Amino acid sequence: MSKEKTVEKQNKNFLSGLFRQQIFIPIAALIILAVFNLIADPSFFKITLGYNSAGDPVLSGYLMTILDYGSELAILAIGMTLVTAASGGQDISVGAAIAIAGSVILRVLCGTNSRPDTLQAPIIVAFLIACVVAMLFGAFNGVLVAYFKIQPMVATLILYTAGRSIAAWINNNELPIVSDPTFSYFGGFIPGIPIPTPFFIAAVCVLVIFLVLKFTTLGLYTQSVGINENSSKLNGLNPTFIKFLTFVILGLCVAVAALIKVSRLSSINYSVIAKDIEMDAILAVALGGNSLSGGKFNMAASILGAYVIQFLTTTLYKFDVQSDALPAYKAVVVILLVVLSTPKVREWLSAVGKKLKQSKTVKEVG
Amino acid sequence: MKKKILAAVMAATMVFSLVACGSSDAGSNAATGSADTGSAVADTASAGTTSADASGDLIKVGIINNDPNESGYRTANDKDMKETFTEANGYEASFAYSLKNDEQITAAQKFIQDGVDYLLLSAADTAGWDSVLKDAQDAGIRVILFDRTIDADESLYEASIVSDMAKEGQTAVDWLKSQNLSEYNIIHLQGVMGSAAQQGRTGALDDAAANDGFNLVTQQTAEWNAEKAQQIVQSVIDAGTPFNVIYAENDDMAKGAVAALDKANISHGVGKDVIVMGFDCNKWALEELKAGNWNYDGQCNPFQASYIDEIIKKLENGETISEKTVIMDEKGFDATTITQEDVDNYGI
């Protein structure tokens, strides 16, 4: 009897603990969306096994679409969370940086010929070069923010405006198309595996970042720099370098996302590829309950936030919402989140919570 | 004003004839002869105007265009302009690029100050051009619009060379009707809402939906973006709604749609389950057409330079332009009839 009670108590503690946990916000959003879809049309959750035109088995359905398209966002959210935590600002140039990294991948794969029959270089080489380039551009942002102390949004505005032109310049304004089928695996399916590859790539990235956060001091250092730069300096950290490092890591995330994006269509359009993805990435961080002004962060919540955003997007597409109205819906989510996270509303909410508890205990006593 | 231009042109012809004679070892008599007439013209030129252009040897054109990175169309358009308005063809061209109207207007003011002879303009936005074009008119600069029209009085420009987007849409819809499908369930992928291309290409299909019983399974803007198109089509496939036509308002979106079809193993192209239609005639798109993976591609002609060149030549010869609005010839290609020649000639 008493044992059961303690279990119950633990459960209760666990639940109330969950409420207080940061990850509660994206989970709640996910549940709301899922319930909404369940009521509106349960077929949303149907997953079917079919075959794509190459004859390989693929799973399809809305949930798979979410896993597929949410992956780039999840990868970007990793980098964006670190940048946000350390610098207290956001990088708005990730879309343009994806265009640059994608352009580099195409340039290396296609050489000067915009429509080669065979790849001019192994894919891994192209990817590694793209990583280096994207990290260099990340480093550029990082230098501006960390060493010159420019506001992150202002500093990254430079690349935001210039990036797509740079991307076009890399390929002489041509739009190369990769014809090699193996290249499409990264944004599609590996033959024989019915789950979209981007999900695996995202999973690997998530695994790596969790190992890094667990076994290195990166997480601790970024948070302390974000919370109080001066005191972390007094404690022997180098805030400048840590801020710089987060931007370089974001650059790496950008390169991975670019590989997926380019692979999806075997080509890109510089002016529209990954358009406005920076807003989604920032939204993922916000939806994860992380403070946009830096400091503590929860990586898992951000990553979950990214998939929640894709869930929202896919839901809106499903209900035939005009796609140019999508940003408006996302804006509503942002407003709700920002308002909910203000101290005033939090105080009010906790006051309401206390009142409820009190009335409950009163009832129990009575 | 006309006198001034005439003078400049005459001076230009004079210098040309001098140059021509200098380079070729023609008879010295002929050379002096033309030089004489030339100097006579030059006299009238200096008499006729107080500020005769010193560099009157070439026709100075200021070209204001949208950013060539905007699209394959714009890249081809810019390349065409650069190839036509060369010194070898008798032009001294300066270029200014922007996707923003105010920056374009600033560029136009600069060109007016530089004293160009012609202002060629592809406006980012239709509004706000009246005063600057009036300035150009006062300075004796002739304005020719290409690709985009503007909301300004017709007297402010000499000619406007445009594509008729509504006609492009109509051609495509007529082609679709001629396929005599038993039913038409169409996924309609629109461009950026409000753009001329979107309005024209959507208009024809909307009419057909209203009058011919075309069923629009979904009508969404993918904003010229392949990824967005892919997601929209993916969503329709996930919902299990049947469809047999994809009407994408540009090639990129058609490509995105096809990527989604491939993933779901839905066959597309000539004689297959789904008809794929695109616009703009990118070279790679025409190749898809030739391979039978797509069915139709409508042209949006980016090669306005030859039309402009012709008009400038006419104006220089003192002729008047009878028709202010010049609509370019535009084709629609059918996958069953397209040839390699078409791909090479019309691919951009």
Interface residues (C-beta under 8 A of the other chain):
Chain A: S43 G50 Y51 N52 S53 A54 V58 S60 G61 Y62 T65 Y69 R115 R164 S165 A168 N173 E174 L175 I177 G188 F189 K261 R264 L265 S267 N269 Y270 S271 V272 I273 A274 K275 T313 T314 Y317 K318 D320 Q322 S323 D324
Chain B: D67 P68 N69 E70 S71 G72 T75 M193 T218 Q220 T221 A222 E223 W224 N225 A226 E227 K228 Q230 Q231 I232 Q234 S235 I237 D238 A239 G240 D252 K255 G256 A259 L261 D262 K263 A264 N265 I266 S267 N282 W284
